[in-house]
Amino acid sequence: MNTQCSRGLTGALAACLFGITGAPAYAGDAAELNVLGFSPEGKIFAFEEYGVQDGSGFPYANRFYIDTATDRFVPGSPVRIRLDDEQATEQDARDKAAALGQNIIADSTLTYDHLAAFNPLTEESADPHRLVANPAPVFPPIAASIGLRLEEISLPVPSGCAGVAGPIKGFKLVQFAPATNTDLKTLHTDKSIPSSRNCPLGYRLTGLYIKLGPDAASGQFALVIAVRSVGFEGPDHRYIAVPGQL
């Protein structure tokens, strides 16, 4: 990033926004996703996100370790690193976050069996709020397909988001039976909007990660969800995850 583009709304920034072509060139920060996996007994699901922060140009890396039974962070999580040094790299931030993460659980013990569905931020043809997937690459399937539906919901606007253009959203996540289109359970419902989501504007189902049980017809999953939020130079994208059972 040209650091001159982060100092204000006049002068150099105006030139940066319109560039050579004269068209606006807003650049929000879309974090890279790296799923680390489940612990051997399936009690923890972990992933990292990393990138270069819009506005500051500083590299960051965040790690999240989720208790799959309670859908809460385990002690010591999340790990958040930002290196306030324009000479530092994304890998520097990732290495520092990884070193701290080993105090929670070693990366070498984290795995997953399958990526059952994936819908990256750049995909324009898929439904961002609904997915149906076979949890295992076995054909014909031996396990029931899993269906997940995300519903964006309106909640009171956090004090830190007052005056933000556009509605601030929470979400509800429902697991349903694709064969009958009947709801099975609600996996998550926001009661309020966490400040860590930084004024969320919307959500997108991103990745369905599977840890199979002994019979390959049971097990666990973790659904990674992209959060679109207010950024400095455009909308930012970060990730959260919700665990569930097959």
C-alpha positions in Angstrom: 0.0 0.0 0.0 1.2 3.5 -0.7 1.3 5.0 2.8 0.6 8.4 1.5 -2.9 7.1 0.8 -3.7 6.7 4.5 -3.0 10.2 5.9 -6.2 12.1 5.2 -8.9 12.9 2.7 -7.0 15.6 0.7 -3.9 16.0 -1.3 -2.1 12.8 -2.0 -5.0 10.6 -0.9 -7.3 12.2 -3.5 -4.8 11.4 -6.2 -4.5 7.8 -4.9 -8.3 7.3 -4.9 -8.7 8.4 -8.5 -5.4 7.1 -9.8 -4.4 7.2 -13.5 -7.8 6.2 -14.8 -9.8 8.8 -12.9 -12.0 6.0 -11.4 -12.4 5.6 -7.6 -10.0 2.9 -6.2 -11.1 2.2 -2.7 -9.3 -0.7 -1.1 -10.7 -2.5 1.9 -8.7 -5.1 3.7 -9.7 -8.7 3.0 -7.9 -11.0 5.4 -6.4 -14.3 4.2 -7.9 -17.4 5.9 -5.8 -20.4 7.0 -7.7 -23.1 8.9 -5.5 -25.0 11.3 -8.1 -27.7 12.2 -9.4 -29.6 15.2 -7.6 -31.0 18.2 -7.3 -34.8 18.2 -10.3 -35.3 20.5 -12.3 -32.6 18.6 -12.6 -30.2 21.6 -10.9 -27.3 19.9 -11.2 -25.8 16.4 -8.6 -23.3 15.4 -8.0 -20.9 12.4 -5.9 -17.9 11.6 -6.5 -14.7 9.5 -3.8 -12.4 8.4 -3.1 -9.5 6.1 -2.0 -5.9 5.8 -4.3 -3.4 7.6 -5.9 -0.8 5.4 -5.1 2.7 6.4 -2.0 2.0 8.5 -0.3 -0.5 6.1 0.8 -2.6 9.1 0.8 -6.4 8.9 -1.4 -8.3 11.3 -2.2 -11.9 12.2 -5.0 -13.2 14.4 -5.6 -16.7 15.7 -8.8 -18.1 17.1 -9.2 -21.2 19.3 -12.9 -22.2 19.8 -14.3 -24.7 22.4 -16.5 -26.8 20.1 -18.8 -27.8 23.0 -19.6 -24.3 24.2 -18.9 -22.2 21.1 -16.7 -19.9 23.2 -13.0 -19.0 23.0 -10.7 -21.2 25.0 -8.4 -19.5 27.6 -5.7 -17.4 25.8 -7.7 -16.9 22.7 -8.0 -14.9 20.5 -4.3 -14.2 19.8 -4.1 -10.8 18.0 -0.8 -9.4 16.6 -0.3 -6.2 14.7 3.2 -5.0 13.9 3.3 -1.2 13.8 6.3 -1.3 11.5 6.0 -0.7 7.7 9.1 -2.8 7.2 7.6 -5.8 8.9 5.9 -8.5 6.8 2.8 -10.6 7.1 5.0 -13.6 7.8 6.6 -11.8 10.7 3.1 -11.2 12.2 2.1 -14.8 11.5 5.2 -16.2 13.1 4.7 -14.1 16.3 1.0 -15.2 16.5 1.9 -18.8 15.9 4.5 -18.8 18.7 1.9 -17.5 21.1 -0.7 -20.0 19.8 1.6 -22.9 20.8 0.8 -22.0 24.4 -2.8 -23.0 23.8 -2.3 -26.0 21.6 0.5 -27.1 19.2 -0.2 -26.6 15.5 1.2 -30.0 14.8 -1.8 -31.6 16.6 -4.4 -29.8 14.6 -6.0 -31.4 11.6 -9.3 -31.8 9.7 -10.5 -34.5 7.4 -12.3 -32.7 4.6 -13.2 -29.3 3.3 -16.8 -30.0 2.3 -17.7 -26.6 0.9 -15.9 -23.4 0.2 -17.3 -20.0 -1.0 -14.5 -17.4 -1.2 -15.1 -13.7 -1.1 -14.5 -13.4 -4.8 -17.3 -16.0 -5.7 -20.3 -14.2 -7.3 -22.4 -17.2 -8.4 -23.0 -19.0 -5.1 -25.6 -18.2 -2.4 -23.7 -16.5 0.4 -26.3 -17.4 3.0 -27.1 -21.0 2.3 -25.1 -24.2 1.6 -25.8 -27.9 1.3 -22.9 -30.4 1.3 -22.0 -34.1 1.6 -19.7 -34.2 4.6 -17.5 -36.9 3.2 -16.1 -37.7 -0.3 -17.9 -41.1 -0.4 -20.1 -41.9 -3.3 -22.9 -42.8 -3.0 -23.0 -40.8 0.2 -23.1 -42.8 3.5 -23.9 -39.8 5.6 -26.8 -37.4 5.4 -26.1 -34.1 3.7 -25.7 -31.1 5.9 -27.6 -27.9 5.3 -26.7 -24.5 6.8 -28.6 -21.2 6.5 -27.5 -17.8 7.7 -30.1 -15.1 8.4 -28.9 -11.6 8.9 -30.8 -9.9 11.7 -31.1 -6.3 12.9 -29.9 -5.5 16.5 -29.3 -2.3 18.5 -26.4 -0.4 17.0 -23.3 -0.5 19.3 -22.2 2.9 20.6 -19.0 2.7 18.6 -20.9 2.3 15.4 -23.2 5.3 15.7 -23.4 7.3 12.5 -22.0 4.5 10.3 -23.7 4.5 6.9 -25.7 1.3 6.2 -27.5 -1.0 8.7 -25.3 -2.8 11.3 -26.2 -6.6 11.3 -26.0 -9.6 13.5 -26.8 -13.1 12.4 -28.6 -16.4 13.1 -27.3 -19.7 11.9 -29.6 -22.6 11.4 -28.8 -26.3 10.6 -31.5 -27.9 8.4 -32.2 -31.2 6.7 -31.8 -30.7 2.9 -34.0 -33.7 2.0 -37.1 -32.2 3.7 -36.0 -28.5 4.1 -36.9 -28.7 7.8 -34.9 -26.9 10.5 -33.0 -29.2 12.9 -31.4 -26.8 15.3 -30.3 -23.2 15.7 -26.5 -23.2 16.1 -26.1 -19.5 16.9 -28.2 -16.4 17.4 -26.6 -13.0 18.2 -28.2 -11.3 21.2 -26.0 -8.3 20.7 -23.1 -7.3 18.3 -19.6 -7.9 19.7 -17.3 -4.9 19.4 -14.7 -7.2 17.9 -16.7 -7.4 14.7 -16.1 -3.7 14.1 -19.5 -2.5 12.9 -20.6 -5.5 10.8 -22.4 -4.8 7.6 -23.0 -8.4 6.4 -22.0 -12.0 6.5 -21.0 -14.8 4.1 -20.8 -18.5 4.5 -17.2 -19.3 3.6 -15.9 -22.8 4.5 -17.3 -26.0 6.0 -14.5 -28.1 7.6 -15.2 -31.6 8.7 -13.7 -34.0 11.4 -15.3 -37.4 10.9 -16.1 -39.9 13.6 -15.0 -43.6 13.4 -17.9 -44.6 11.2 -17.5 -41.8 8.7 -21.2 -41.0 9.1 -20.8 -38.9 12.2 -18.5 -36.3 13.5 -18.0 -32.6 13.9 -17.9 -29.6 11.6 -16.9 -26.0 11.9 -18.4 -23.4 9.6 -16.2 -20.4 8.9 -18.1 -17.2 8.2 -16.8 -14.0 6.6 -17.8 -10.8 8.3 -17.9 -7.6 6.1 -17.4 -4.6 8.3 -16.6 -0.9 8.2 -13.0 -0.2 7.2 -10.8 2.8 6.7 -10.6 2.8 2.9 -13.5 0.4 2.1 -15.2 -2.6 3.6 -13.0 -5.0 5.6 -13.5 -8.7 5.8 -12.6 -10.9 8.8 -13.6 -14.4 9.9 -15.5 -16.1 12.7 -16.4 -19.7 13.1 -19.4 -21.7 14.5 -19.0 -25.4 15.5 -21.6 -28.1 15.1 -22.3 -31.9 15.0 -23.0 -34.0 11.9 
